[in-house]
Every structure is written in C-alpha cells, then in structure tokens.
Amino acid sequence: VSSPFFPPNSSWDAAYERELQTFQDIGDTGEVWFGEESMVRIIRCLQKHKVPLDSSVLDIGTGNGVLLVELAKFGYMNLTGIDYSPSAIRLSEKVRDKEGMSNIKLKVEDFLTPSAELSGFDVCIDKGTFDAISLDPSDAAGKRQLYVASLGRVLKPEGFFLITSCNWTKEELLNEFREGFEILDELPTPKFCFGGRIGNTVTALVFQRK
C-alpha cells in the first residue's frame, strides 16, 4: 500500500526507496497490494459497469503503478497515478517504462490537497490508501474527511469510485462516504470462517458520485 498522508521521510517513502533499489537490481516490481486477484476484480468491475476504454482513470496512491499497467494492457488509454511518496513515483515510472506504457501519467501529489489540474476523472480507484490514513496517529478522522472532500472535487458527477479496504466493513464505508456518494455494487472478496461465523478479510465497494 502507498500512502499520500505521511511525510516524505516516513516509513512509506523509505519502503518505496528499497523497492526502487530492488527493481533496479533484479527487476522485481514489489508487492501487489491485496494480491493479483484484486486487480482482476477491478477490471471485471469496470467491464460490468461498461466503463469505456477512453475513460479517465485516477489511481489514488499508485505505489509501484502495477494496477495502471494492467489497466493499460487491458486497453484503458487515459490513466493517471498519484502518490505522496517521490520514491513510489520513481518506481512506478520505471515499471511503466519497462512495460512500454508511455501513455500512463504519473505525478507526486498529496490527495488531501489536490492540485487544480487533478479533476474531471470518470473513475477513481483506491487499494489501501484510505486504509493508510486510518493508521495515521495525527488526526485520522479529520484526514478522512479531507479525503472524502478531495474525492468529490476530482471525480466527475456520476463518476465511479472503487475502493478496496482491509480496515473497514461495508457498513463503515457506507457511513464514511455517505455525503455525496451512493453505493452501486459490492464486489466478491475472499472469505474466512472463524468460530462458525463467515466473514470477509477484504471489503471492495463501488460508489457513484451523486
């Protein structure tokens, strides 16, 4: 997971600096957060909701950029990835260039204070970034509110927001995004059984901006 909510000298930036060195040494892109099946789940969701291949897509907290590469391979043409960590963006640029996906746009950006040009997206995708601010000991509740406000600014009306979380239940996410968004879909995720009760380790939801 990448986080746009920690200072540049944080453990996130250090982690991506290590992954960047590993990629330069042996060509390993690093961890795919939530696993390969999470990327398949997202692509199938875009297909299900008939999202055109020329739609503008923003990956919030892109990390190593592998999700964008997979979307590009599938045929999506208007792809942007942002991350607070400069090391993450350097890594994602190298992954992009290795795969020959020059149409993927990447930039260092703090999603809590998005630049004016970060707007008008048809689709926003989050795999763990909203989770990351929940771990921030410095006013996590306030930063979650900023996140929701930023999402409302960068996503077009009736645009789709796909979120994958391991920290939040469906009901909690519905509450977090109740202002300005409505639930469209819940995506199938791995389940576990404990004490005779079945639950989900991961929640994946699709919202639409009102």
PyMOL commands that set and color helices and strands:
alter all, ss='L'
color gray80, all
select helices_A, chain A and resi 11-26+36-48+66-74+86-99+129-134+140-154+170-176
alter helices_A, ss='H'
color red, helices_A
select strands_A, chain A and resi 56-60+78-83+105-108+121-127+155-165+181-186+191-194+197-200+203-209
alter strands_A, ss='S'
color yellow, strands_A
deselect
rebuild
show_as cartoon
